[in-house]
């Protein structure tokens, strides 16, 4: 019995101290709050979509919202990109666009689509909701939200002695 248990212990795999896994990346909350309407950008990680009047608002997860003119559905035209770090959700009502900006709720006036204006910011409405990398199984560096930073994504990197696994 003793020899069998020694044999089984020698077969246990040791987890290496450093290997490729997912690592959270953060943005300083002051930088997170810098929003702007920019020229059209490349869509990288499409999320939710919203149809308002003749326009499509397409969330690019944690980056912002693409504004697309859909008056001619056979030839959609990208109008602009709303840079909104930490954005994952969007809705609208009465020419107002409502979206998240990390912990904050933003309200934009979209009555002039080429000149979208931020009209209100309500701070600290949302709690952190992302603590694990989406669609990932394996070891990762644990997320750590603070008053100074907000998690805005995950990167595949070399990590050392990770404490979290999914």
C-alpha positions in Angstrom: 0.0 0.0 0.0 2.8 2.4 0.9 4.7 1.6 -2.4 1.5 2.2 -4.4 0.9 5.6 -2.8 4.5 6.6 -3.4 4.1 5.6 -7.1 0.9 7.6 -7.5 2.4 10.7 -5.9 5.3 10.5 -8.3 2.8 10.7 -11.2 1.2 13.9 -10.1 1.8 16.7 -12.6 3.4 19.8 -11.2 1.9 23.1 -12.5 4.6 25.3 -13.9 5.0 28.6 -12.1 4.9 30.6 -15.4 2.8 29.9 -18.5 0.5 31.5 -20.9 -2.9 32.6 -19.5 -5.2 35.5 -19.4 -4.3 38.8 -17.7 -6.7 41.6 -17.0 -5.9 45.1 -18.2 -7.1 48.2 -16.7 -7.7 51.9 -17.4 -7.2 54.7 -15.0 -10.7 56.0 -14.1 -9.8 59.5 -15.1 -8.7 58.3 -18.6 -11.8 56.1 -18.7 -14.0 59.2 -18.5 -12.5 60.8 -21.7 -15.1 60.3 -24.4 -15.1 61.7 -27.9 -16.8 61.5 -31.3 -14.1 60.3 -33.8 -14.0 59.4 -37.5 -15.1 55.9 -38.3 -12.9 53.1 -36.9 -12.4 49.4 -37.7 -14.8 47.1 -35.8 -12.8 44.8 -33.6 -15.0 43.1 -31.1 -18.7 43.6 -32.0 -21.2 43.5 -29.2 -24.8 44.7 -28.9 -26.6 46.6 -31.6 -29.3 49.3 -31.5 -31.5 50.5 -34.3 -32.6 54.1 -33.8 -34.4 56.0 -36.5 -32.3 55.2 -39.6 -29.1 54.6 -37.7 -27.4 51.5 -36.3 -25.4 51.9 -33.1 -22.9 49.0 -32.8 -21.0 48.4 -29.5 -17.4 47.6 -29.9 -16.9 45.9 -26.5 -15.0 48.1 -24.0 -14.0 50.6 -26.7 -17.1 52.5 -27.8 -19.9 52.7 -30.3 -19.9 52.7 -34.1 -22.5 55.0 -35.7 -23.7 53.6 -39.0 -26.2 55.3 -41.4 -28.6 52.6 -42.6 -30.9 54.8 -44.9 -29.7 52.7 -47.8 -29.5 49.2 -46.3 -27.6 47.9 -49.3 -24.8 50.5 -48.8 -24.5 51.2 -45.1 -22.2 54.2 -44.3 -20.1 54.5 -41.2 -20.6 58.0 -39.8 -18.4 58.1 -36.7 -17.1 56.3 -33.7 -18.0 57.3 -30.1 -14.9 56.5 -28.1 -16.4 55.3 -24.8 -13.9 53.1 -22.9 -15.5 50.4 -20.8 -18.7 50.4 -22.9 -20.8 47.2 -23.2 -24.4 48.3 -23.4 -26.5 50.9 -25.2 -30.1 51.9 -25.5 -32.0 55.0 -26.7 -35.2 57.0 -26.3 -36.4 60.4 -27.7 -33.1 61.2 -29.4 -31.1 60.3 -26.3 -28.5 57.6 -26.3 -27.8 55.9 -22.9 -24.7 53.8 -22.4 -22.3 52.6 -19.8 -18.8 54.0 -19.4 -17.3 51.7 -16.9 -19.1 52.6 -13.6 -20.8 55.7 -15.1 -24.0 56.1 -17.1 -23.7 58.5 -20.0 -26.6 60.3 -21.8 -25.9 61.7 -25.3 -28.0 64.0 -27.5 -28.1 62.3 -30.9 -30.5 64.7 -32.6 -27.6 65.9 -34.8 -25.9 62.6 -35.7 -22.8 64.3 -37.0 -22.5 66.3 -33.7 -23.3 63.9 -30.9 -23.1 65.7 -27.6 -22.6 64.3 -24.1 -25.3 66.0 -22.0 -25.1 64.1 -18.7 -22.8 61.8 -16.8 -24.2 60.0 -13.7 -21.2 58.6 -11.8 -20.9 55.3 -10.1 -24.2 53.8 -11.3 -22.7 50.4 -12.2 -20.8 47.9 -10.2 -18.0 45.8 -11.7 -19.5 42.8 -13.5 -16.5 41.2 -15.2 -14.3 39.2 -12.9 -13.3 36.3 -15.2 -12.2 36.3 -18.9 -15.3 35.6 -21.1 -15.3 32.4 -23.1 -12.1 31.1 -21.5 -11.2 28.1 -19.5 -7.9 27.8 -17.7 -5.7 29.8 -15.4 -5.8 33.6 -15.3 -4.7 36.5 -13.1 -7.4 37.5 -10.7 -9.2 40.8 -11.5 -8.7 43.5 -8.9 -10.9 46.6 -9.2 -9.9 49.7 -7.2 -11.2 53.3 -7.0 -8.4 54.3 -9.4 -8.8 51.7 -12.1 -11.5 49.8 -14.1 -11.0 46.5 -15.9 -11.5 47.0 -19.7 -10.4 43.7 -21.1 -8.2 40.6 -21.0 -5.0 39.7 -22.9 -3.2 36.4 -23.4 0.2 36.8 -21.7 2.7 34.9 -19.7 1.5 34.8 -16.1 3.3 33.8 -12.9 1.6 31.7 -10.2 -2.0 32.5 -11.0 -4.5 32.2 -8.2 -7.6 32.0 -10.3 -9.0 29.3 -12.6 -12.2 28.8 -14.6 
